[in-house]
């Protein structure tokens, strides 16, 4: 395995982990927004509803997970191109 192949394998593995992390955060976000919608539909004041449901997810956590995935995706893309160039692709 060449260095570029190894780098691609590592980049893809890291991207997969970031994808799993993002998916986990997104699932919690979905549950939180569903609970928020139910509370508001039930007549709760939005300020109270947000306060009641936001403990399970922070928007900063969602932003960080999205950013980590995008950075990992970019690195994997760069590694793909680097390997393609090494293998003689035009």
Beta strands, then each sheet from edge to edge (+ up, - down):
end
